[in-house]
Amino acid sequence: MNLPQTALEVSGLPLHPLVVHAVVILVPLTALALVLGALWPAARTRLGLVTPIAALVVLVLVPVTVLAGESLKETVGPLPTVERHEGFGRMLMPWAIALFVVAAGQWVWHRRPRARFAESARTAARAIDIALIVLAVVAAVGSAVVVVLAGESGSRAVWGSLG
């Protein structure tokens, strides 16, 4: 198939299928790192800035991928399978924001000094720890589910007619 020129291309290839693979790999890895960091202090220490940086990369790549997908959609047209894939793809941005906010919040929170606190302060700190764990799990599961749905619908849009 010879596609007409689109605005978002690399060496004559549409940008979307090139960058989408980075999103499909980075979202689950970032989600896993986020949950590991929330539940396992040794993993959080070893990961350090890796998790918030990966979440920032995801936050940048998702809108680029969506824009590239819109550009590709102009070329292939408004097919039902493409429309379904686009819907799932658009659902990923709020989850990418959540991944980044929780990863950055987790990193900042766990860098605070561990001084001796009064009982009420320790209780509040424990509540924040629990909230960060819950938010990490929700952001990780939500983003992973949406990226799987978007990836599966995208695969069906491209390869569905072969099966």
C-alpha positions in Angstrom: 0.0 0.0 0.0 1.4 3.4 -1.0 0.3 6.0 1.5 0.0 9.6 0.6 2.4 12.0 2.3 1.3 13.0 5.8 2.6 15.8 8.0 4.0 13.4 10.6 6.5 11.0 9.0 10.0 9.8 9.5 11.8 8.7 6.3 8.6 8.4 4.5 6.9 6.2 7.2 4.0 7.4 9.3 5.3 8.4 12.7 2.4 6.7 14.7 3.5 3.0 14.3 7.1 4.0 15.1 6.3 5.9 18.4 3.4 3.7 19.5 5.9 0.9 20.3 7.7 3.1 22.8 4.4 3.8 24.5 3.4 0.2 24.5 6.7 -0.8 26.2 7.2 2.2 28.5 3.7 2.4 30.0 3.7 -1.1 31.5 7.3 -0.8 32.6 6.7 2.5 34.3 3.5 1.1 35.9 5.5 -1.8 37.3 8.3 0.4 38.6 5.7 2.7 40.2 4.0 -0.2 42.1 7.4 -1.7 43.0 8.5 1.6 44.4 5.2 2.0 46.3 5.4 -1.5 47.9 9.1 -2.2 48.2 11.4 0.5 49.7 14.5 -1.2 48.5 13.2 -1.1 44.9 12.2 2.5 45.3 15.7 3.3 46.5 17.3 1.5 43.6 15.0 3.0 41.0 15.5 6.5 42.3 14.6 9.0 39.6 14.1 6.3 37.0 10.4 6.0 37.7 9.5 9.7 37.5 11.7 10.2 34.5 10.1 7.3 32.7 6.7 8.7 33.6 7.7 12.0 32.2 8.8 10.3 29.0 5.4 8.6 28.8 3.7 11.9 29.5 5.5 13.4 26.5 5.1 10.4 24.2 1.4 9.9 24.6 0.3 13.2 23.0 2.9 12.8 20.3 1.5 9.3 19.5 -2.1 10.6 19.5 -1.2 13.5 17.2 0.7 11.1 14.9 -2.3 8.7 15.0 -4.6 11.6 14.0 -2.3 12.3 11.1 -2.4 8.7 10.0 -6.2 8.6 10.4 -6.5 11.4 7.8 -4.6 9.1 5.4 -6.6 5.9 6.0 -10.0 7.5 6.7 -12.6 7.1 9.4 -12.9 3.3 9.5 -14.8 1.8 12.5 -11.8 -0.1 13.7 -9.7 3.0 13.5 -12.3 5.0 15.4 -12.4 2.4 18.2 -8.6 2.4 18.4 -8.6 6.2 18.5 -11.1 6.2 21.4 -8.9 4.0 23.5 -5.8 6.0 22.5 -7.4 9.2 23.7 -8.2 7.5 27.1 -4.5 7.1 27.8 -3.6 10.7 28.4 -5.3 11.0 31.8 -3.6 7.8 32.9 -0.2 9.1 31.7 -0.8 12.3 33.8 -1.7 10.1 36.8 1.5 8.0 36.3 3.6 11.1 36.3 1.9 12.8 39.2 2.0 9.8 41.4 5.6 8.9 40.5 6.8 12.5 41.1 4.8 12.7 44.3 6.1 9.3 45.5 9.7 10.4 44.8 9.3 13.7 46.6 7.5 12.2 49.5 10.1 9.5 50.2 13.0 12.0 49.9 11.8 13.8 53.0 14.0 13.6 56.1 12.9 10.8 58.5 13.0 12.8 61.7 11.3 11.8 64.9 7.7 13.0 64.8 4.9 13.2 67.3 2.3 10.4 67.2 -0.2 12.5 65.2 2.5 13.3 62.6 3.5 9.7 62.3 -0.2 8.8 61.8 -0.5 11.4 59.0 2.7 10.2 57.4 1.4 6.6 57.4 -1.9 7.8 55.8 0.1 9.5 53.1 2.2 6.4 52.5 -1.0 4.3 52.2 -2.6 6.9 49.9 0.5 6.8 47.6 0.3 3.0 47.5 -3.3 3.1 46.5 -2.8 5.8 43.9 0.2 3.9 42.5 -1.8 0.7 42.1 -4.8 2.6 40.5 -2.6 4.6 38.1 -0.6 1.5 37.2 -3.5 -0.8 36.6 -5.6 1.9 34.8 -2.7 2.8 32.5 -1.8 -0.8 31.7 -5.4 -1.7 31.0 -5.9 1.2 28.6 -2.7 0.6 26.8 -3.6 -3.0 26.3 -7.1 -2.0 25.0 -5.6 0.6 22.7 -2.9 -1.8 21.5 -5.3 -4.6 20.9 -7.8 -2.4 19.0 -4.9 -0.9 16.9 -3.7 -4.4 16.0 -7.2 -5.4 14.9 -7.4 -2.2 12.9 -4.2 -3.1 11.0 -4.2 -6.8 11.0 -7.9 -7.8 11.6 -8.7 -8.4 7.9 -5.9 -11.1 7.7 -7.6 -13.5 10.2 
